[in-house]
Amino acid sequence: MKKALTFLLICVICIGVVTAIVLFSQWLTDSPESSPTGRSTESIEEQ
């Protein structure tokens, strides 16, 4: 039982880390300072 809980905890941590990396990369592309081209393509898609 303890091994299952430990495995579940590791899975949750891995998912959290992956989600954080994805959100962080999206935040980097959203900021106009880092990539103005990414900003322009986003505004075109919205229209």
C-alpha positions in Angstrom: 0.0 0.0 0.0 2.8 2.4 0.9 4.5 1.7 -2.5 1.3 2.6 -4.3 1.0 5.9 -2.4 4.6 6.7 -3.2 4.1 5.9 -6.9 1.0 8.0 -6.9 2.9 10.9 -5.3 5.7 10.7 -7.9 3.1 10.7 -10.7 1.4 13.8 -9.3 4.8 15.6 -8.9 5.8 14.6 -12.5 2.4 15.9 -13.9 2.8 19.1 -11.9 6.4 19.7 -13.2 5.3 19.1 -16.8 2.3 21.4 -16.4 4.6 24.1 -14.8 7.1 23.8 -17.7 4.3 24.1 -20.3 2.7 27.1 -18.6 6.1 28.7 -18.2 6.9 28.2 -21.9 3.5 29.6 -22.9 4.2 32.6 -20.6 7.6 33.2 -22.2 6.0 33.2 -25.7 3.2 35.4 -24.5 5.6 38.1 -23.3 6.2 40.6 -26.1 9.9 41.3 -25.0 11.0 37.7 -25.7 9.3 37.1 -29.0 7.4 39.8 -30.8 6.7 37.4 -33.7 4.8 35.0 -31.5 2.7 37.9 -30.3 1.8 38.9 -33.9 0.8 35.4 -34.9 -1.5 35.1 -31.9 -3.3 38.3 -32.7 -3.8 37.2 -36.3 -5.3 33.9 -35.1 -7.7 35.8 -32.8 -9.2 37.8 -35.6 
